[in-house]
Amino acid sequence: MVRTSDTELLVVDGREVAISNPGKVLFPRPRHTKLDLVRYYMAIAAGALRGAGGRPNMLVRYPDGIDGEHFYQKRAPASRPKWIEVVTLRFPSGRQAQEVVPRDAAALAWLANLGCLELHPHPVRAEDLERPDELRVDLDPVPGTTWKQIQQVASVARGVLEDFDLVGWPKTSGGRGMHIYVRLERRWGFEPLRRGALALAREVEKRAPKLATSKWWKEERHGVFVDYNQNAKDRTVASAYSVRPTPDARVSAPVTWDEVPHCEPADFTLTSMPARFAKLGDLHAGIDENPGSLSPLLELFERQGMGDAPWPPHYGRQPTEPPRVQPSRRKKPLVEIGRARRQADALAGLERWKARHPQAAMHLQAADVLVDVMRGRYSTWTRIRVNLEHVPPDLRPPQEALDPNEKILSSS
């Protein structure tokens, strides 16, 4: 190790890695420096490389520490050592970029020198960029959700995976959530991967409807969102042993299933993880031994019969995707039935409409009949509307003349 005033030269795996400004503080509260970050990744390199090694990684850089600005960098820096491996990725946007593929501890040290606190690998190997070998279950809490709920949903997800002959490997996210990774055979592309993840999310919601949700729109979510879209192409997740930008320098920590009900995210930090790793080794060490099949989840997707779910905004419109409109902004197929001073008269008009359109009426749900009490200048009146979204399009009646239509009320 050679040190000058502003650079420290390390020899890692036989390679020289220059650490610039080694004393720069990245985490103000515990006073962790850039050199501390480098040493951390060297201490847990075997585990970090099992999670992110051999995969293209997007760079998430914090050059001035967690209190400074950070940025995402898909393209590998042009100025890099010759031994840093890169691979060309093609994104859904049609663009492409060379991304870094770490293979050894020296590459991890080099990334840490760039201010990369986290490792953000794609779920593919550098040798096979179109067939992912990892399904990622991201348990993302909505505001107000407790850690205990996250732990409960993780256990439900484990049960679903086991029922479909898949093995889940849990870890804390290092933030507020939890991740479960599933190693897969490299036989499917990204669209089947996301479809399988969506089926899994819906099954978790079905088993724990009060705790979990698969709803994409935030206004419809509650509890723990099982984020299936983390499995879309070009999405990355902080991998095992990644340091996260929290004041106490937490890390994304692999845990055993026995630890899941009792662990706390704050237990795992840049300070504590090296000793835990030295004592227990990599708790994800066996993740590659028995890759599973995605077929059971794809069969579940077909049995569920719910079709596709919304994709993230920057993805091209998918052929089977539902409308990308927030429910609160989505235009409903409404027809107005009638207006009357007395509610009973307005409801009588609804019954006449149902008699004229019995096939449409049989598809209506209770919430599809909208009875609005409107306030006029001096009195109230009633408007009846019908939401036809549950009526097959070819059975939806057009807007008709209002019945009843007490026109004097419309201008009140």
C-alpha angles and dihedrals in degrees: 000000000000122000133192126177094278106014136055118198114210128188108218121175088343094307127111114235119186114214110202119207092000092181095056108127112235098171110040100193099054090026094233111173133205089260089054089054092050092049091048092056091046090053095052098029096126092057096041091051092050088058102037107011120111090018131101109257130205110220118236105189131196101180093169098037131258094310093055130072118287130198142193117239120189096175119075112241112267089225104065138127116276090241094061105103122219135184130197115247125193116212132208088254089065093249125118137206142177111249129193119260110198114208104167145019091270090062090050090052090049091051091048089053088058089058094256101155093172134046111224109187127177115238092251136083119246089242095054112033099170101049113064119208097195133070112197122207106199113193104199117183120219115224112292095025115132128228088241089063090052089053092049093050090048089058091050090050090050090055092050092050093049091049088057095046095255129131119224123208110200130207136165112254091226086239127061098306145055135240130210117196124202121195113221138191110258097247105106137063129231098273093057089044092056091044091054091048090051091051089050092050092050091049091051089050090049092053096043106024094161094050107035140040137190094194113130098202111081093219089062098046130102134171113350120003112214097213106212092171091073083081095060116110115275094025118123133188130201103266131223114302093014114150111234127214096251124131091250094044097243121189133215098255128200110227135182121249088248088058096048096084093049110030124105123209091229090062091075118065142146086265100047103035100073091058091046090049092049090051102040103021120215109334088202093055093117098047094106097048101084113022112193137220124259091205097092092056092046089052088050089053090056093047092050089060093199097122126213127337130217119292125217113282099254094057121096118258109278119222095237098032119124119236115297094226126118110250090240090055098038114115109236121214094248130172123189116228107186151319127228141161091235120053091218091060091050091050090049088058089053091055091052089051091052090050090053093047107032095157092055092043093057090062096052120111123210093257091053093074108080115199109188122190104208125199116227128188094278107004145013129262136185130246122192121204132171126214108216098190092113092048115091108253094243090056098049112116117223124244109285135191109290117264110223102018113181094179095184087071097056092068097043 
